[in-house]
Amino acid sequence: MQAKTPSDSRTIMTDLVLPSETNPLNNLFGGELLARMDRAASIAARRHSRRIVVTASVNHVAFNRAVPLGSVVTVEAAVSRAFSTSMEVFIDVWMEDRFSGERTKANEAIYTFVAVDDTGIPTTVPKLNAETDLEKQRFAAALRRKQLSLVLAGKMKPKDATELRALFMEE
């Protein structure tokens, strides 16, 4: 299986915030944004694996800025790390001011997907080769996040979480 890069999976979805998608403050519903992020991330994971993918977890979501009615919203997703059958997908959400056209990062999220075969059994995915500095940072951080998740779930002993432990050990 040939390794891929984050750019191979990059998915960009742009849409407008409509009145039916807003809360009483005329900002995009958080759940609507989560659905948009899930769709973009699932496409990115599928592009990387070329398999059916299922959302395994929403690891992190930051609603840093409200997205007002009428804004143009762009959701950018790319695989940040591939493990044996799972992929971490990092999502950046940008909004475009409806008057000035200025783009501002509004939110970000990290999802995990698992590639499955036609019967729902997890299947292997290609390795990921990070290229840019940002991709390399996200790639390295993904292993620490996975180890933390496994430790918290009781599936890994803290002493075995070497990448995570390195954050707290003095040289």
Residue frames as a rotation matrix with the C-alpha (Angstrom) as fourth column:
MET 1
0.582 0.813 0.000 0.00
0.813 -0.582 0.000 0.00
0.000 0.000 -1.000 0.00
GLN 2
-0.274 -0.724 0.633 1.53
0.717 -0.593 -0.366 3.31
0.640 0.354 0.682 -1.09
ALA 3
-0.382 0.058 -0.923 1.82
0.786 -0.505 -0.357 6.11
-0.487 -0.861 0.147 1.49
LYS 4
0.254 0.533 0.807 -0.13
0.796 -0.590 0.139 9.30
0.550 0.607 -0.574 0.90
THR 5
-0.870 -0.492 0.033 0.20
0.411 -0.761 -0.501 12.94
0.272 -0.422 0.865 1.95
PRO 6
-0.440 0.733 -0.519 -2.33
0.444 -0.325 -0.835 15.19
-0.781 -0.597 -0.183 3.67
SER 7
-0.529 0.236 -0.815 -2.84
-0.636 -0.747 0.196 17.04
-0.562 0.622 0.545 0.38
ASP 8
-0.934 0.203 -0.295 -4.10
-0.071 0.703 0.708 13.78
0.351 0.682 -0.642 -1.16
SER 9
-0.465 0.784 -0.412 -7.03
0.878 0.469 -0.098 13.87
0.116 -0.407 -0.906 1.25
ARG 10
-0.905 0.061 -0.420 -7.60
0.103 -0.929 -0.356 17.63
-0.412 -0.365 0.835 1.46
THR 11
-0.268 0.909 0.320 -11.29
0.922 0.146 0.357 18.45
0.278 0.391 -0.878 1.24
ILE 12
-0.963 -0.001 -0.270 -12.68
0.079 -0.957 -0.278 21.96
-0.258 -0.289 0.922 1.02
MET 13
-0.231 0.953 0.194 -16.40
0.940 0.166 0.299 22.64
0.253 0.252 -0.934 1.38
THR 14
-0.992 -0.055 -0.114 -17.78
0.077 -0.976 -0.205 26.18
-0.100 -0.212 0.972 1.09
ASP 15
-0.246 0.968 0.047 -21.35
0.857 0.195 0.478 27.15
0.453 0.158 -0.877 1.88
LEU 16
-0.539 0.211 0.815 -23.53
-0.227 -0.969 0.101 30.02
0.811 -0.131 0.570 3.03
VAL 17
-0.903 0.300 -0.307 -25.14
0.390 0.276 -0.879 30.30
-0.179 -0.913 -0.366 6.49
LEU 18
-0.533 0.802 0.269 -28.90
0.120 -0.243 0.963 30.44
0.838 0.545 0.033 5.90
PRO 19
-0.304 0.461 0.834 -31.64
-0.825 -0.565 0.011 31.60
0.476 -0.685 0.552 8.33
SER 20
0.717 0.661 -0.221 -32.92
-0.485 0.701 0.523 28.05
0.501 -0.267 0.823 8.97
GLU 21
0.351 -0.693 -0.630 -29.42
0.522 0.703 -0.482 27.07
0.777 -0.160 0.609 10.23
THR 22
-0.541 -0.599 0.591 -29.13
-0.063 -0.672 -0.738 29.76
0.839 -0.436 0.326 12.89
ASN 23
-0.445 0.312 -0.839 -29.96
0.886 0.286 -0.364 30.12
0.126 -0.906 -0.404 16.58
PRO 24
0.599 0.781 -0.177 -31.95
0.799 -0.596 0.078 33.02
-0.045 -0.188 -0.981 18.15
LEU 25
0.302 -0.567 -0.767 -28.77
0.133 -0.771 0.622 35.16
-0.944 -0.290 -0.158 18.03
ASN 26
0.935 0.145 -0.323 -28.60
-0.299 -0.165 -0.940 34.66
-0.190 0.976 -0.111 14.24
ASN 27
-0.153 -0.987 -0.058 -25.41
-0.959 0.134 0.249 32.58
-0.237 0.094 -0.967 14.48
LEU 28
-0.077 0.044 -0.996 -24.83
-0.604 0.793 0.081 29.17
0.793 0.608 -0.034 12.93
PHE 29
0.845 0.391 0.366 -26.07
-0.533 0.544 0.648 26.33
0.054 -0.742 0.668 15.17
GLY 30
-0.117 -0.918 0.379 -23.14
-0.901 0.259 0.348 24.36
-0.417 -0.301 -0.857 16.65
GLY 31
0.050 0.220 0.974 -24.78
0.006 0.975 -0.221 21.10
-0.999 0.017 0.048 15.57
GLU 32
0.961 0.276 -0.004 -25.02
0.022 -0.091 -0.996 22.34
-0.275 0.957 -0.094 11.99
LEU 33
0.423 -0.884 -0.200 -21.32
-0.897 -0.378 -0.229 23.15
0.127 0.277 -0.953 12.03
LEU 34
-0.210 -0.470 0.858 -20.53
-0.600 0.754 0.267 19.72
-0.772 -0.459 -0.440 13.52
ALA 35
0.548 0.490 0.677 -22.45
0.223 0.695 -0.684 18.06
-0.806 0.526 0.272 10.67
ARG 36
0.934 -0.251 -0.253 -20.56
-0.340 -0.417 -0.843 20.09
0.106 0.874 -0.475 8.06
MET 37
0.048 -0.974 0.219 -17.24
-0.992 -0.020 0.124 19.19
-0.117 -0.224 -0.968 9.68
ASP 38
-0.013 0.009 1.000 -18.20
-0.273 0.962 -0.012 15.50
-0.962 -0.273 -0.010 9.85
ARG 39
0.884 0.381 0.270 -19.06
0.155 0.305 -0.940 15.45
-0.441 0.873 0.211 6.14
ALA 40
0.701 -0.677 -0.224 -15.82
-0.643 -0.465 -0.608 17.15
0.307 0.570 -0.762 5.09
ALA 41
-0.118 -0.781 0.613 -13.73
-0.927 0.308 0.213 14.97
-0.355 -0.543 -0.760 7.42
SER 42
0.302 0.277 0.912 -15.38
-0.071 0.961 -0.268 11.76
-0.951 0.017 0.310 6.19
ILE 43
0.999 0.001 -0.047 -14.59
-0.047 -0.009 -0.999 12.70
-0.002 1.000 -0.009 2.59
ALA 44
0.319 -0.946 0.052 -10.96
-0.916 -0.322 -0.239 13.37
0.243 0.029 -0.970 3.55
ALA 45
-0.143 -0.346 0.927 -10.72
-0.664 0.728 0.169 10.01
-0.734 -0.592 -0.334 5.34
ARG 46
0.667 0.449 0.595 -12.29
0.127 0.718 -0.684 8.22
-0.734 0.532 0.422 2.39
ARG 47
0.874 -0.405 -0.271 -9.88
-0.420 -0.345 -0.839 9.92
0.246 0.847 -0.471 -0.03
HIS 48
-0.035 -0.939 0.341 -6.96
-0.997 0.054 0.046 8.71
-0.062 -0.339 -0.939 2.07
SER 49
-0.383 -0.117 0.916 -8.16
-0.453 0.888 -0.076 5.14
-0.805 -0.444 -0.393 2.59
ARG 50
-0.571 0.335 -0.749 -10.30
-0.758 0.133 0.638 4.61
0.313 0.933 0.178 -0.51
ARG 51
-0.800 0.358 -0.482 -12.60
0.466 0.876 -0.124 2.65
0.378 -0.324 -0.867 1.79
ILE 52
0.403 0.899 0.174 -15.91
0.279 -0.302 0.912 3.11
0.872 -0.319 -0.372 3.55
VAL 53
-0.758 -0.652 0.009 -15.19
0.209 -0.255 -0.944 5.14
0.618 -0.714 0.329 6.69
VAL 54
0.429 0.857 -0.284 -17.09
0.596 -0.032 0.803 5.55
0.679 -0.514 -0.524 9.94
THR 55
0.118 -0.324 0.939 -16.72
-0.528 -0.821 -0.217 8.29
0.841 -0.470 -0.268 12.53
ALA 56
-0.068 -0.229 -0.971 -15.05
0.607 0.763 -0.222 6.70
0.792 -0.605 0.087 15.55
SER 57
0.114 0.104 -0.988 -14.77
0.940 -0.333 0.074 9.82
-0.321 -0.937 -0.136 17.71
VAL 58
0.603 -0.031 0.797 -14.92
0.217 -0.955 -0.201 13.56
0.768 0.294 -0.569 17.83
ASN 59
0.053 -0.729 -0.683 -11.71
0.920 0.301 -0.250 14.18
0.388 -0.615 0.686 19.75
HIS 60
-0.549 -0.293 -0.783 -11.75
0.586 -0.803 -0.110 17.94
-0.596 -0.519 0.613 19.96
VAL 61
0.120 0.543 0.831 -14.01
0.858 -0.477 0.188 20.79
0.499 0.691 -0.524 18.90
ALA 62
-0.589 -0.285 -0.756 -13.31
0.633 -0.745 -0.211 24.46
-0.503 -0.603 0.619 19.55
PHE 63
0.365 0.724 0.585 -16.11
0.882 -0.470 0.031 26.92
0.297 0.505 -0.811 18.87
ASN 64
-0.477 -0.736 -0.480 -13.86
0.844 -0.536 -0.018 29.97
-0.244 -0.414 0.877 19.03
ARG 65
-0.907 0.190 -0.376 -15.99
-0.255 -0.958 0.131 32.44
-0.335 0.215 0.917 17.10
ALA 66
0.029 0.976 0.218 -19.66
0.181 0.209 -0.961 32.69
-0.983 0.068 -0.171 16.31
VAL 67
-0.898 -0.232 0.375 -20.49
0.384 0.006 0.923 32.38
-0.216 0.973 0.084 12.62
PRO 68
-0.477 0.752 -0.454 -23.19
-0.242 -0.609 -0.756 34.93
-0.845 -0.251 0.472 11.76
LEU 69
0.378 0.774 0.508 -26.10
0.485 0.302 -0.821 34.58
-0.789 0.557 -0.261 9.37
GLY 70
0.978 0.081 -0.190 -25.07
-0.122 -0.519 -0.846 35.29
-0.167 0.851 -0.498 5.80
SER 71
0.159 -0.987 0.000 -21.42
-0.740 -0.119 0.662 34.36
-0.654 -0.105 -0.749 6.32
VAL 72
0.610 -0.173 -0.773 -19.60
-0.529 0.638 -0.560 32.25
0.590 0.751 0.297 3.79
VAL 73
0.490 -0.395 0.777 -18.17
-0.667 0.404 0.626 29.28
-0.561 -0.825 -0.065 5.71
THR 74
0.361 -0.472 -0.805 -15.31
-0.646 0.495 -0.580 27.14
0.672 0.730 -0.126 4.42
VAL 75
0.726 -0.131 0.675 -14.54
-0.467 0.627 0.624 23.81
-0.505 -0.768 0.394 6.09
GLU 76
0.279 -0.733 -0.621 -11.08
-0.773 0.212 -0.598 22.43
0.570 0.647 -0.507 5.27
ALA 77
0.726 0.011 0.687 -10.27
-0.492 0.706 0.510 18.86
-0.479 -0.709 0.518 6.30
ALA 78
0.289 -0.662 -0.692 -7.21
-0.660 0.385 -0.645 16.66
0.693 0.643 -0.325 5.78
VAL 79
0.857 -0.097 -0.506 -5.87
0.346 0.836 0.427 13.46
0.381 -0.541 0.750 7.31
SER 80
0.588 -0.659 0.469 -3.24
-0.758 -0.651 0.038 14.43
0.280 -0.378 -0.882 9.90
ARG 81
-0.553 -0.760 0.342 -2.11
-0.811 0.586 -0.009 10.89
-0.193 -0.282 -0.940 10.79
ALA 82
0.428 0.606 -0.671 -2.93
-0.678 0.706 0.205 7.34
0.598 0.367 0.713 9.75
PHE 83
-0.196 -0.404 0.894 -2.62
-0.843 0.535 0.057 4.41
-0.501 -0.742 -0.445 12.13
SER 84
-0.872 -0.212 0.440 -3.33
-0.001 0.902 0.432 0.78
-0.489 0.377 -0.787 11.23
THR 85
-0.469 0.772 0.429 -7.07
0.873 0.331 0.357 1.08
0.134 0.542 -0.829 10.51
SER 86
0.527 0.683 -0.506 -7.86
0.770 -0.635 -0.055 4.55
-0.359 -0.361 -0.861 11.82
MET 87
-0.323 -0.556 0.766 -7.14
0.767 -0.628 -0.133 8.07
0.555 0.544 0.629 10.65
GLU 88
-0.095 0.249 -0.964 -7.09
0.689 -0.683 -0.244 11.33
-0.719 -0.687 -0.107 12.53
VAL 89
-0.055 0.163 0.985 -8.57
0.874 -0.469 0.127 14.19
0.483 0.868 -0.117 10.51
PHE 90
-0.561 -0.179 -0.808 -7.85
0.589 -0.772 -0.238 17.81
-0.582 -0.609 0.539 11.40
ILE 91
0.112 0.726 0.678 -10.51
0.952 -0.273 0.135 20.34
0.283 0.631 -0.723 10.41
ASP 92
-0.824 -0.287 -0.488 -10.15
0.395 -0.909 -0.132 24.12
-0.405 -0.301 0.863 10.11
VAL 93
0.192 0.935 0.299 -13.25
0.978 -0.155 -0.143 26.29
-0.087 0.320 -0.944 9.74
TRP 94
-0.871 -0.477 -0.116 -12.98
0.444 -0.866 0.230 29.70
-0.210 0.149 0.966 8.12
MET 95
0.298 0.954 -0.020 -15.62
0.822 -0.268 -0.503 32.38
-0.485 0.134 -0.864 7.78
GLU 96
-0.655 -0.417 0.630 -15.69
0.716 -0.608 0.342 35.15
0.241 0.675 0.697 5.27
ASP 97
-0.546 0.440 -0.713 -17.03
0.252 -0.725 -0.641 38.50
-0.799 -0.530 0.285 6.38
ARG 98
0.106 0.706 0.700 -20.05
0.912 0.212 -0.352 39.26
-0.397 0.675 -0.622 4.21
PHE 99
0.922 0.245 -0.300 -19.09
0.150 -0.939 -0.308 42.93
-0.358 0.239 -0.903 3.81
SER 100
0.406 -0.850 -0.336 -15.27
-0.745 -0.521 0.417 43.03
-0.530 0.081 -0.844 3.61
GLY 101
0.779 -0.112 -0.617 -14.57
-0.381 0.698 -0.607 39.50
0.498 0.708 0.501 2.30
GLU 102
-0.197 -0.903 0.382 -11.89
-0.902 0.014 -0.431 39.05
0.384 -0.429 -0.817 4.98
ARG 103
0.406 0.244 -0.881 -11.35
-0.033 0.967 0.252 35.40
0.913 -0.073 0.401 6.00
THR 104
-0.131 -0.370 0.920 -11.01
-0.953 -0.207 -0.219 34.58
0.271 -0.906 -0.326 9.70
LYS 105
-0.661 -0.079 -0.746 -10.41
0.046 0.988 -0.145 31.22
0.749 -0.131 -0.649 11.34
ALA 106
0.048 0.819 0.572 -13.57
-0.763 -0.340 0.550 30.58
0.645 -0.463 0.608 13.32
ASN 107
0.638 0.270 0.721 -13.25
-0.686 0.623 0.374 27.03
-0.348 -0.734 0.583 14.64
GLU 108
-0.326 -0.679 -0.658 -11.26
-0.812 0.557 -0.173 23.81
0.484 0.478 -0.733 14.49
ALA 109
0.620 0.527 0.581 -11.84
-0.733 0.654 0.188 20.18
-0.281 -0.542 0.792 15.27
ILE 110
-0.621 -0.740 -0.259 -10.18
-0.779 0.620 0.095 16.78
0.090 0.261 -0.961 15.28
TYR 111
0.577 0.806 0.130 -12.14
-0.798 0.590 -0.118 13.67
-0.172 -0.035 0.984 14.33
THR 112
-0.646 -0.692 0.323 -11.09
-0.570 0.718 0.400 10.02
-0.509 0.074 -0.858 14.13
PHE 113
0.453 0.736 -0.503 -12.37
-0.890 0.337 -0.308 7.69
-0.057 0.587 0.808 11.43
VAL 114
-0.298 -0.464 0.834 -11.97
-0.292 0.876 0.384 3.96
-0.909 -0.129 -0.397 10.94
ALA 115
-0.349 0.117 -0.930 -11.83
-0.928 0.095 0.360 2.40
0.130 0.989 0.075 7.48
VAL 116
-0.161 0.378 0.912 -14.03
-0.388 0.825 -0.410 -0.68
-0.907 -0.420 0.014 7.10
ASP 117
-0.995 -0.094 0.038 -14.73
-0.011 0.476 0.879 -3.26
-0.101 0.874 -0.475 4.42
ASP 118
-0.549 0.830 -0.102 -18.17
-0.430 -0.176 0.885 -3.99
0.717 0.530 0.453 2.97
THR 119
0.106 0.585 -0.804 -19.09
0.491 0.672 0.554 -6.05
0.865 -0.453 -0.216 6.03
GLY 120
0.803 0.234 0.548 -18.04
-0.245 -0.709 0.662 -3.37
0.543 -0.666 -0.512 8.54
ILE 121
0.729 -0.622 -0.286 -14.75
0.660 0.527 0.536 -5.03
-0.182 -0.579 0.795 9.57
PRO 122
0.691 -0.530 -0.491 -11.86
-0.376 -0.844 0.383 -2.56
-0.617 -0.080 -0.783 10.10
THR 123
0.755 -0.451 0.475 -9.30
0.655 0.527 -0.541 -2.67
-0.006 0.720 0.694 7.32
THR 124
-0.063 -0.905 -0.421 -5.78
0.777 -0.309 0.549 -1.28
-0.627 -0.293 0.722 6.95
VAL 125
0.950 0.304 -0.069 -5.12
0.218 -0.806 -0.550 2.19
-0.222 0.508 -0.832 5.57
PRO 126
0.412 -0.842 0.349 -2.08
0.575 -0.056 -0.816 3.69
0.707 0.537 0.461 3.82
LYS 127
-0.076 -0.556 -0.828 0.59
0.937 -0.323 0.131 5.40
-0.341 -0.766 0.545 5.89
LEU 128
0.913 0.365 0.183 0.75
0.402 -0.881 -0.249 9.19
0.070 0.301 -0.951 5.86
ASN 129
-0.200 -0.980 0.013 3.80
0.979 -0.201 -0.048 11.26
0.049 0.004 0.999 4.97
ALA 130
0.725 0.397 -0.562 3.54
0.489 -0.872 0.016 14.78
-0.484 -0.287 -0.827 6.38
GLU 131
0.203 -0.644 0.737 5.28
0.902 -0.169 -0.397 17.40
0.381 0.746 0.547 4.24
THR 132
0.176 -0.109 0.978 4.82
-0.005 -0.994 -0.110 20.95
0.984 0.014 -0.175 5.57
ASP 133
-0.842 -0.504 0.191 5.81
-0.143 -0.132 -0.981 22.17
0.520 -0.854 0.039 9.03
LEU 134
-0.295 0.819 0.491 2.15
-0.955 -0.238 -0.177 22.38
-0.028 -0.521 0.853 10.08
GLU 135
0.559 0.489 -0.670 1.46
-0.566 0.815 0.122 18.87
0.606 0.311 0.732 8.79
LYS 136
-0.241 -0.745 -0.622 4.48
0.136 0.609 -0.782 17.57
0.961 -0.273 -0.045 10.71
GLN 137
-0.829 0.003 0.559 3.31
-0.516 -0.388 -0.764 19.25
0.214 -0.922 0.324 13.91
ARG 138
0.150 0.977 0.153 -0.18
-0.989 0.146 0.036 17.79
0.013 -0.157 0.988 13.56
PHE 139
0.369 -0.111 -0.923 1.27
-0.297 0.927 -0.231 14.36
0.881 0.359 0.309 12.68
ALA 140
-0.662 -0.707 -0.249 3.43
0.050 0.290 -0.956 14.28
0.748 -0.645 -0.156 15.84
ALA 141
-0.702 0.439 0.561 0.63
-0.712 -0.413 -0.567 15.58
-0.017 -0.798 0.603 18.08
ALA 142
0.229 0.846 -0.481 -1.77
-0.814 0.438 0.383 12.92
0.534 0.304 0.789 16.75
LEU 143
-0.109 -0.333 -0.937 0.25
0.172 0.922 -0.348 10.11
0.979 -0.199 -0.043 18.35
ARG 144
-0.971 -0.228 0.065 0.24
-0.008 -0.242 -0.970 11.89
0.237 -0.943 0.233 21.71
ARG 145
-0.350 0.919 0.180 -3.52
-0.936 -0.351 -0.025 12.42
0.040 -0.177 0.983 21.47
LYS 146
0.287 0.440 -0.851 -4.03
-0.463 0.841 0.279 8.74
0.839 0.314 0.445 20.61
GLN 147
-0.517 -0.553 -0.653 -1.86
0.316 0.586 -0.746 7.61
0.796 -0.592 -0.128 23.52
LEU 148
-0.905 0.238 0.353 -3.73
-0.426 -0.544 -0.723 9.91
0.020 -0.805 0.593 25.92
SER 149
0.026 0.979 -0.204 -7.04
-0.952 0.086 0.293 8.54
0.304 0.186 0.934 24.71
LEU 150
0.170 -0.024 -0.985 -5.86
-0.093 0.995 -0.040 4.94
0.981 0.098 0.167 25.16
VAL 151
-0.841 -0.499 -0.211 -4.51
0.190 0.095 -0.977 5.66
0.507 -0.862 0.015 28.65
LEU 152
-0.696 0.625 0.352 -7.75
-0.715 -0.558 -0.421 7.34
-0.067 -0.545 0.836 29.72
ALA 153
0.295 0.830 -0.473 -9.77
-0.845 0.458 0.276 4.41
0.446 0.318 0.837 28.34
GLY 154
0.351 -0.230 0.907 -7.60
-0.685 0.597 0.417 1.94
-0.638 -0.768 0.052 30.27
LYS 155
0.993 0.057 0.107 -6.34
0.035 0.710 -0.703 0.35
-0.116 0.702 0.703 27.05
MET 156
0.307 -0.948 0.085 -2.72
0.280 0.005 -0.960 1.46
0.910 0.319 0.267 27.52
LYS 157
0.486 -0.260 -0.835 -0.57
0.866 0.010 0.501 1.68
-0.122 -0.966 0.229 30.62
PRO 158
0.977 -0.094 -0.192 0.76
-0.096 -0.995 0.000 5.21
-0.191 0.018 -0.981 31.24
LYS 159
0.208 -0.974 0.085 4.33
-0.237 0.034 0.971 3.88
-0.949 -0.222 -0.224 31.31
ASP 160
-0.181 -0.237 0.954 3.87
0.744 0.601 0.291 2.61
-0.643 0.763 0.068 27.74
ALA 161
0.815 0.513 0.268 2.73
0.570 -0.632 -0.525 6.00
-0.100 0.581 -0.808 26.39
THR 162
-0.026 -0.992 -0.121 6.26
0.931 -0.068 0.359 7.00
-0.364 -0.103 0.926 25.42
GLU 163
-0.434 -0.110 0.894 5.39
0.643 -0.734 0.222 10.00
0.631 0.671 0.389 23.23
LEU 164
0.573 0.740 0.352 3.02
0.188 -0.537 0.822 11.35
0.798 -0.405 -0.447 25.84
ARG 165
0.742 -0.354 -0.570 5.44
0.643 0.137 0.753 10.78
-0.189 -0.925 0.329 28.70
ALA 166
-0.221 -0.909 0.354 8.15
0.964 -0.258 -0.060 12.66
0.146 0.328 0.933 26.80
LEU 167
0.198 0.385 0.901 6.12
0.276 -0.904 0.326 15.85
0.941 0.184 -0.285 27.26
PHE 168
0.886 0.305 0.350 6.55
-0.244 -0.337 0.910 15.60
0.395 -0.891 -0.224 31.03
MET 169
0.694 -0.689 -0.207 10.04
0.700 0.579 0.419 14.16
-0.169 -0.436 0.884 31.35
GLU 170
0.761 -0.542 -0.357 13.06
-0.476 -0.840 0.261 16.34
-0.441 -0.029 -0.897 31.90
GLU 171
0.817 -0.512 -0.265 16.09
-0.015 0.441 -0.897 15.76
0.576 0.737 0.353 29.73
